[in-house]
Amino acid sequence: MKSTLKSIILLCVFSFGLIINGFAQNTLTQTIRGQVVDTDNNQRLSGVSIKLIGTEKGTLSDTLGQFRLISVPIGRYSLQISLVGYETLVLPEILVEAGKEKVITVSLKETTQQLSETVVRSARPSSQTSLQTITIEQTLRFAGTFFDPARLATSFPGVSAANDQANGLVIRGNSPTGTQWRLEGVEIVNPNHLSNAGTFSDRPTQTGGGTNILSAQLMERADFMTGAFPSDYGNVLGGVMDVHLRKGNDQKHEFTGQVGLIGVDFAAEGPLSRQNKSSYLVNYRYSFTGLLAMMGVKFGGEDIRFQDIAFNLSFPTKKAGHFTVFGMAGISSNVFQAERDTTLWKFQKDGYDIEFKNRMGAMGVTHSLNLSRNTLWKTTVAVSGLETRREGFQLNKANFARTLTQVDAFRKTRYSLSTSLTHKITPKVQWKEGVIITYQQDSVQISNDGVSKGQLEGLILQPYVALSGTLATRLTFQAGLHYLNYTYNQTQSLEPRISLRYSVTGRTAFTASYGLHSQLQLPQTYLSLFNSDAQLNLFPNKKLGFTKAHHYVLGWEQQLTALPKQSSLKVEVYYQSLFNVPIAQANSQIAGSNSFSALNLIEGFTNVGLENKGTGRNYGVEATYQQFLSKDFYALVTASLYNSTYKGQDGIERNTRFNGNHTFSLAAGKEFHKRANRTFGVNVRVLWLGGYRDSPIDADASKLAGRTIYKTSELYTIKVKDYFRPDVRIFWKRNKPNYTRTWSIDIQNLTNTENEAYSYYDTYQRQIVQQFQLGMIPVINYRVEF
């Protein structure tokens, strides 16, 4: 009897707990707060109306530009921000969860005439054309991106990965070496782990890698630009990934824990001082494959490890401006140890021990200060460094003695200062002037199908000016000049930039942009060595100038429907005329060198003297349909048709290595809410890309040389099969009082399609071997925010 009574009491208590818990779950709320500033001069704006679309909630910003919406039920919203004399702005895809406050910074653009329609965007635009903004929320939602903004960028038109093992980006037919990474306004060294992932012969690159070192937990947004860059961007030809860090919560401590196949990471943020609004944000991550390696488990026969840490500290002051201190660091390694049982050897690689190690770090300080109501001074001082070394040891079959036969070692250090003054001359016109000064050191040691060895150092000077504003009621412009000087070999370039945007109505606009752009060569290109007349010729390419390009872009944008669907269509036509490209010197005696062009380089170089007489062309048309997440559904559909060609010393126009001719991407997702606090979601992404170009291999010559020898007169005449990959991400999210937890599974290449990568001559099999890209990869992940 007593046991029965006890059971009934326990059952009642448990049931009562479920009722109370269910009631609390159905009424879970959170706070949305932030600050509104002027886009041009960073002045705080008071009296701004902030409305939560679809609800009756709203507020006004105070004298410090701050606003707060309390007791907002969990879910997804759009914010409408409006102020007389400024554009009315709608911020879509605002995700409110129980685990964390939603803290945002909003920038409004002053205008002389209110348009009839609102402007829908997720962040402040830095360019009028060829711009996509990547948010942290998108990296957590899109399928097959593994929380990496570069992998997400392959959903955009004209963008594809050089190999799906890594995030090196081919943008409008340009080599991944044409992509620049920026952090808080300055160019940094390659911020990626495992930079040898997916490359020919497993050799490291100067850009891209297996995964990004900077965790998406710290990212406020990334501005991704693909052409005709504004005048404050230089030393780049293909594209820019400009990452901006978010500030930690300055009022309460919050945490995020995550574990999955990518890694185990932990983030923390909160106030350093509630009185002066200073805050911290820090994230540490250790690779899951590294944990497996500790237990003796290898991934694909290799010991793969990486770990990283990143932080951002914010220190606002009353009179001295706003300071931040930021940093990131990561180490990674990839070790392949050959089986000592030679009967298990099947390929050339099986006879080698290969050791790869990579270290990267960056640290800096930013400062912004309003010198007057209409003048903003911003400065960033930063240092970034990279050290990469890959060694290949050939094994003796008899005693397994190791002989070092392959070395690829790089060191790069950048000390950078970026400072600018922005003047708001009138509500219609803004003036910006600035300079980026970088002291760059490079060290190269390559002994792998050629020799490149030495050091180079010099200043990269980049002063610029920009004028922007309104020419007429619906016509805005950006115009400027950028100057690039590399003191190592006294090369320089003066580059004009201009763009126009005409709004036919509040929902239709036409854009046009032009820019002259240039970029330094890879350090191994300057430092190549080769034999001429039995004598070693040191650094014959030291005086090489920049590769340059004229960028032309025409665009049309249409907002298809009124709010709340927030869908749009954008079409761009572009033409990129490249010149001053390094090609073989006219008197080169090395066979096949007359078809060489630096436009095809990723990880390699050439042992010939070079001169800046090559050309290239990239042109195409791109279309983007986007529907922001509204009514539990979002979609991003992009497509492009393009052509990418070059001319070497022989004057023959050939396909570049990266001429796939087309890209297509579909990313979409649907969320289902069985209860107010529970969300089930399905996200899909499909990539269909034209195959890149490969070159015929001379099997007989390769057999004699003991390495892959191409038929140089037929470079890039083989088009590999089209690339096709469907990805899916399924997640289950549950909000409970004060925390949110999410289970998810990402499956890359759901159909396990064998996508061709490249071919090589395998010296062990004595035949040409086809290499493929990644097959199906499932990634289970658990995330909790509190």
N, C-alpha and C positions, 0 to 999 in steps of 0.2 A: 504493500500500500504506500509506504513511504517512498519507495523507488518510483512508483507510478506518479505520485504527487510531484516528486522532484522533476520528473521528465516533463510533466505538464507545465510546471513553472518555467523550466528552461525553454520549452517550446514557445510559451507566451512571450518571454523576454526576447527570444530570437526573432519572433514574428514582429514584435513591436520595434525592434532594431531595424528590421528590413523596411517597415513602414516609414520610420523616421528617416532612414537612409535614402529611400526612394523619393520621399518628399524633398529632402535636401538636394538630391541629384537633379530633380526636375526644376529646381529654382536656383541652380548654380549661376553665379554672376561673377564678373571681373571688371576691372577699371581700364578705360582707354584714356591716356593722357599724353601730353606732349607740348610742343612749342611751335609757333608760327613765326617765320622770318621772311624778310624781303629777299627774293632770289638774287638780286644784284649787289646789295650792300650788307646783307646779313642783319639788318636792323630788325629788332623784335616788333611785331605788329599786334597792337591791342584792338579790341572791339571786333575781332574776326568771328564770324558766325560759323560754328561747327555743328553740323547736323548728321545724325545717323540715319541714312536713307532707309525708308521702310518702317521707321519707328517714330515715336513722338519725342525721342531724346535729342537734346541739343544744348549748346552752351555758347558762351562768348569767351574769347581769350582776354586775359587780364593785362595790366600795364607792362608786364614782363613777357607778353606774348604766350603765356602758358594757359593751357586749358585742361579740363578734367571732366570725363563722363563716368559716373559711378553707377554701380549696379546694372551693368550691361549683361544681359543673358548671354551665355556662351553660344558661339556660332560664327558665321561669316557675314561681314557687313561691307558696305561702301560708305565712306565719309565724304560729305560735301562741305567744302571750305570756301567761304565767300567774304569779300570785303569791297566796299565801294571804291572804285578806282583800280581794282585788281581783277585778274582773270578769276572766274569761278572754277574751282578745281574739284575733281572727284578722284579720290584715292580708292581703287578697287581692291578686292581680295584681302580685307582686313580680318585676320583670324583671331578670335577672342577665345581663349582657353582658361580653364580654372587654375592651371598651374602657375601662370605668370601674368603680370600686368602687361598690357600692350602700350609701349612707349614709342612715339613716333615724332619725327621732326618734319614739318611741312614748310615748303618754300613757295611763296606766291609771287607771280610776275605782275608788275605794274603795267597797266594798259591805259590808253587814252580813250578807249571806247569799249564798253561791255558788249560782247558778242551775244547772240541769241542762244547759243548752245554752250555747254560746259566743256572744259578740257579734261579728258580722262587720261591719267598717266599714273604710274606707280612710283616715280621718283623725278627729281629735277633733271630736265634734259640738258646734256652738255653739247649736243650736236643737232643740227636741223635735219640731217639725212643719215642713213645707214647706221642707225643706233637702236640697240635693244638693251633694256634694263633687266638684270637678273636679281631677284630677291632671294633671301634665305628661305622664305616660304615655298618658293618654286623649287629650290633644290631638294626640299623635303617631300615634295609632291610628285614631281615628274618621274616616270619610270625609267630605270636603267641608267640613272645619272650618278648614283652612289654619292650623293651630297657634294658633287664636284661641279662648280660653275662652268668649267671648260667643257666637260662632257655634256652639260645641259645645252651649251651653245651649239652643239651639232643639230639641235632642233630648229635652228634659224636658217633662213634661205642662204644658199651658197656656201654653207659651212659643213665640213666633214672632218673626221679624224683620219690622220695618216695611217693609223692602225688602231683597231679597237682595244688593244692591250694598253694603250696610253691615251693621253689627252692632248697630244700635239695636233694643232688645228690647221687644216688647209682651208683658206678663206679666199673665195673667188679665184681659185687656181693658183694662189701663191703658196710657196713652200712654208711649212710651219716656222722656219727661221724668221719669217717676216712678221711674226706675232710678238707684240710687246706686252710684258706684264708690268703693271704699275700698282703701287701701294701708297695710299695717302698722298698722291700727287707726284711721286717720283718713280722713275724706272728702276726696277730691282732685278737681281739675277734670277735665274730660273727657279721658281718657288715650288718645285714638284719633286716628289720622291721617285726613285727608280727611273732615272732619265734614259736608261737603256732599254726600257720595255718596248717591245714591238718593232725594234729597228732591224735593219739588215745586218747580219753578223753580230747582233746583240751589242752594238756599239752605242755609247752615250751620245746624247744630243745637247745642244745649248738651250733648248726650249722643250717643254712638255715632259711628261713622265707618267708613271703608273697611277698616281693620285696626287692631289694638291696638298701641300704642307699646311696651308692656312685652312683651319677648320671653318666650315660654313657657319658655325655657331657665332663667330665674331663678325660676320659680314652684315653690314647694313644694306649694301647693294653693290653690284658690279656693273659699270657702264661698258658695254661691249660694242665697239665700233668697227666697221668693216670697210670704210673708204672715205676719202675726202675729209680728212680729220681737221678739226679747228686748229688755229694757229698756235695754241699752247701744247700741241702734241708734235713731237719730232722724233727722228731716228727710227722710223717705222714705215713699212710698205704694205703689209698685209692686213693687220688688225690690231686692236688694242683691247686688253682686258684690264680695266681701271677699277681696282677694288677699293671700296671705302668701308671703314670699320665703324661699327656702332658703339655708342657709349653704354656702359653698364647702368643698371637701374640705380638711381641716386637716392632712393627712398627706402628700399627694402632689399634684403638678401634673397637671391633666387638661385636655383641650381638645376642642372640638367645632367642626367646620366644616360649613357647609351652603350649597348654592346651588340655586336654583329660581326659578320665575316670581314667587313672593312677594318674594324678595330673596336677597342674598348676606350671610350673617352668620357671625360667629366668636365663640365663647365660650371663656373661660379661667377656671380656678379652681385654687386651691391654697393652701398655707399661707403666711401672712406671717411666722409664727414657730411652728415646731413645738414649741417649749418651752412657750409659753403658749396654744397651740391657736387662735391667731388665723388668720383665713383671708380670702380675697378671692374674688369671683365677678363677672365682667364680661362683657357681651355688646354687640357692635356689629353693626348691620344697615344695608345700603343696598339700596334697591328695585331689582329687576331691570328694571322699567319705566323707572326713572331711568337705568340704564345704556343702555337702548335709546334714550332721549331724547337722550343725549349723542351718539349716532350718527345723530341725525335721524329716528329711527323713533318714530312716535306710536302710542299704544294707544287704539283707538277714536276716532281723530282728535284726541286730547288728549295734551298733554305732562304726564305724571303722574310725580312724584318724591317719595320720602320717605326719610328716614334717621333712625336712633335709636340711643341708647346707654343702657345701664342697668347698675347695679352694686349689690352688697351686700357690705359689709365687716363681719366679725364679730370682736369683741374680748372674750373672756371674761377675767375677773379672779378672783383668789382670794377677795377680801373685798369689793370694790366692786360686784359684780354683773356682768351681761353687757351690753355695749354693741354696737350695730350702727349703721353709717352706710350709708344707702341713697340711691339717686337714679335718676332717669330723665329723658331729654330727647329730644324729637323735633321735626323740622321736615318739612313736607310742602307740596306745591304742585300745582296743577292748572290748566293754562293751555290755553284753547281760542282759537285764532286763526282768524277767519273767512277763507274763501277770498276772494281779491280778484277772482276771476272770478264775477260775479253770476249767470251762467247755471248755476252749480253749486248755487245756493241752492235748498233745498227746504222748509226749515222756518224758523220764527221765530228760532230760535237761530242760524241760519246768518248772520244779519245783525248779529251781536254778536262783540266780543272779550270774553272772560270770563277774569278772573284771580283765582285763589283761592290764599291763603297761610295757613299755620297753624303756630304755634309753641307747644309745650307743654313744661313742665318741672316736676319735683318733686324735693325733697331733704329728708331728715330723719334724725333720730337716735332710736334706741330704747334704753331702759334697763330692765332687770328685776333686782330684788334681793329676796332672801328676808330680810325684817326679822326673822323668827323661823321656827321650824320650820313654823308654820301660817299665816304671813302673807306674801303676795307683793305687792310694789309694782312696777307696770309703768307706764312713761311713754314717750310718743312726742311729739316736737316736729318739725313739718314745715312746709314752705312749698311751695305749688304754684301755678303760673300758666299762663294760656292767653291767646293773642292770635290772633284769627281775622279775616281780612278778605277779602271777596269784592266785586269791582267788575265791573259790566257796562257796556261801552261800545257804544252803538248806532252803526253805521257809516252814513255818508252814501254813497248809491249812486254819486253823481257823482264824488266825490274821495276817498272813504273816510276822511273826517275823523271822528274819534271824539268822541262826546258821552257823558259819564258820566251814566247814567240809573238805575243800580242800585247801592246800597251796602248791604252787611251787614257790620258790623264790631263785634266784641266783645272786651273785655278782662276777665279775671276773675283775681283773686289771692286765695289763702287762706293765712293764717298760723294754724296749728293747734297746740293743746296738748291731748293726751289723757293723763290720768293716772288710775290706779285702784288700789285696795287690795282684795285678796281674802283673806278670813279663813276658814280651815277651823275652824269652831267645834267640831264633832264629826265623826266619820266620816259621820254622817247629814245634817249641815246645813252649808251654806257661805253666807257673806255677802260681797257685793261692793258697793263704793261707788266712784263715779268722776265725772269731769266732762270734757267736751269743750268747749274754748273756741276759737272760730274768729273771727278778724278778716277780714271779707270785703269786697273792693272790686270793684265792677262798673262798666264803662263800655260804653255802647251807642250806636251810630250806625247807624240803619236808615233808608234812604230807598228803599223798595221796596214799592209798593202801600200806602203809609202812612208815617208818620214816628214814630220812637221815638228819642229822643236825650237823653243826660244821663249822670250818674254817681250812684251810691249806694254807701254804705259803712256798716258797722255790725258789731257783735259778734253772733255766734250762740252763745248760752250753752245748754249741755245737761248739767246734772247728772243723775245717775241712781243708783238703788239697786236691788239685786237680792238675793233670798233663794232658795236652791235646796237641794234635798235629798230625803230620803226620809220620806214620811208614814206609810207602812206597808211591810210586807215587799216588796210588788211595786208600790207606788205612789210615783212620784217627781213632783216639782213644780219649777216655776220661777215666781217672782212678783217684780214690781218696779214702780217708778215712773220715768217719764222726763219731764223738764221741758224745754221748748223756748222760748227767748226770742230775738227778733230786735230789736236796739236801734234799727235804722234807723227803724222806725215803731212801736216799742213794742208789738209783738204777742207773745202768749205762749200756751202750752198745757201743761196737766198731764195726763199720759197713763198710765193703769194698764195693766199687762201681766200675764198669768198663763197658765200651761200645765200640763197634767197628763198623765202617762203611766202606764198600768196594764198591767203584764206578766201576762197570764193564765197563760202558761207561758214558758219560755225562748225559745219560738219564736213566740209570739203576743202582740200588744200593741195597746191602744187609746190614742189620744191626743186631747186637746181643748185648744184655745188660743183666747185672746181678747186683743186689743190695740187701744188707741186710738192712732192715728198721725196725723201732720200733716207738711206740707211747705211750704216757701217757694214763692212764685210765680216764674216766669221773670223775669229783670231787665227785659226789654223790656216786660213787662206793667205793672210799676211805673212805667216811664218813657215810656209812650205819650203822645203829644200829639194834640190834635184841636181843630178850630174849633167854637166855640159862639157863636152870635150875632155872627159875623164877628170874634170875638176868640180869640186863641190861649190855650187852657187848658193850663197847664203841670202835668204830673204829676197828673192827676185821680185816679189809682189808687194814689197813694202810701200810703194808709192801708189798703190791702187786707190782710186777715188770711190765715192759712194755710188751704189746703185740708186738710180732715180726713176721716178714715175710721175706722169701726169694722170690725175684722177678726175673723171667726169661722171656726175651722177644726176639723173633726172628722176623725179618721183611724183606719185599721186597717192593721196590718202583720202579715205572716205570712212566716216563713222556711219555704220549701216543702220543702226537703230537708236532711238532715244533710250535714255536710261529706263529700266535698270539692267538691260542685257549687256550693254557696254561692249559691243562687237564692232570690229573695224576691218577694213581691207586696205592693204598697201602694196603698191607696185613700184619697183625701181628698175631703171635701165642704167647700166654703168659701162664705162670704157676705161681701161687702164693701159696706158702706153709706157712701157718700161724702156729705159735706155741707160747708157753707161754701165751695162752689165759686164762683169768680168768674163772674158772668153780667152781661148788660147791665143798667144801672140802669133802674128802672121808668119814668123820665121821658125815656128816650132817644128822640130824634127821627130817628135814622138808620134808614132802611128795612132791615128784615130782621135787625136786631140782636137782636130778642127771642128768636131761636133759638140765639144764641151761647152756648158753654160752654168754659171753659178746659180741660176734660177732653179736648178734641180737638186741642190744640195740640201741634206738634212744633217747627217752625222759625219760626212766625209769631206774630202778636199781633192785636189789634183796636183800631181807632181810636174806641172808645166808652168812656164812663165805666162802671166796673164796680162791683159790690157782691157781697158774700159771701152770696148767697141761693140758689145753685144746688145741685142734688143729683145723685146718680148711684147706680147699683147694678151690681155685678159679682158673679155667683154661678155656681157650676158644680160638676162632679164630675170627678175626675182618677184615673187608674189607671196604675200603673207595675209592669211585670214586669222584673226585672233578674237576669241570671246573670253573675256575674263570670267573667273569663277562666279557665277550668278545662278541662283536657284539650283544650287548643288551640281552645276555642270560647267565645265570649261573645255575649250578646244584651241589648239594652235596648229594650223595647217600651212606648210610652207613648201614652195617649189622653186626651182631655178633651172634655166638652160644657160650654159656658158661654154666658152671655148678658151683654151689657154695654150699659147704657142710661143716659140722662141727661135732665134737665129744665132748660130755659132759663127766661127770664123769662115766656114765654107758658104755662108749666106743662104743655106737651105732652111726654110721654115718647117719646124718640126713641132709635134705635140710635146708639151712639157710632161714631166713625170706625173703631174697631178691633174691632168686633163681628163676628168671623169665625164664631162659634158652635161651631166644633170644631177640634181639632188631633189629628194622628196622626203618630207617628214610629216607625220601626223602624230600629235600628242593630244590626248583627251582623257577626261576623267569624270566620274560620276560618284556622288556621295549619297548615302542612304542613312536616314536617321530613324531607327526603330524606337528610340527613346531620346529625350532631349539631351541626355548626357552621353549618349553612345553614337558613334559614327562608324559606318562601314564604307570603305571606298575602294573603287577599282580604277586604276590608271593604266593606260596603254600608250605605247609609242611604237611607231613603225618607221624604220629608215630604209629607203630604197635609193641607192646611190649608183651613179655610173662608175664602172671599174676604172682604176688608175691605169697608167701605162707601164709596161715592162719591156725589156730589151732582149732580143734573141741572144742565146749563149752559144759560144763556139766551144763545143764539147771537146774537140781534139786539142785546141789550144789550151783549154782549161786543164786537161789531163797532163799536158807537158809542164804547165806552169804550177800545178798543184793548188790552184785557186780559180775562182770564177772569172772567166774572160768573156766580155761581151763583144758582139759584132758591132763595132762603133759606127759603122756606116749605116746601121739600121736601128739606132737608138730610139726607144719608146715607140716602136711600131706595133707592139703587141698590146692589145687592150684586154685586160683581165675581165672576167665575168662580172656582171653587176653585183653590187653588194646589197643583201637583203637581210634585215634583222628586226623581228618583232620583240618588244620588251613588255613586261607587265609588272605592275606593282599593286598588291592587295594589302590593305591595312585595316586594322581594327583599333579604334581610339575610344578611350573611356575617360571622361572627366569625373573626378570626385572632389569633394571639398579640399581646396588648396593643392591639388596635384592633378596632373594629366599623364596618362600612360598610353603608349602606342605600340602595338605589335604590327610588324610588316614583313612581307616577303617580296623581294625584287627578283625577277628572273630575266636575265639578259639573254637574248637569242633563244626565245621560247621554243622555236622549231629546230634548234640545234643545226642551223644551216652552215655548211662548210663554205665560208667566204675566202676566196683566194687572196693571198697577200703578195707573194713574190716567188720567184724561182732562183735557185742557185745550183752550182756544180758541187756535188758532194764527193770529196776526195776518197772517202771510205767506201761508198757504194760505186764510185766511178761512173756516175750518171747524174743527169739533171733531176733535181728534186723540187717538187712544188710545196711551198709552205702555205699554211692556212691561218686565218685569224681565229679568235676565240669561239668556242662552241657555247653550249648552254651553261650559264653560271647562276645558280640560285643563291641569294643572300638574304638570310633571316636576320631581323634586327628588332631589338627591344629598346624603347626610349621612354624615359620618365622625366617629367618637368615638375618642379615643386618650389 
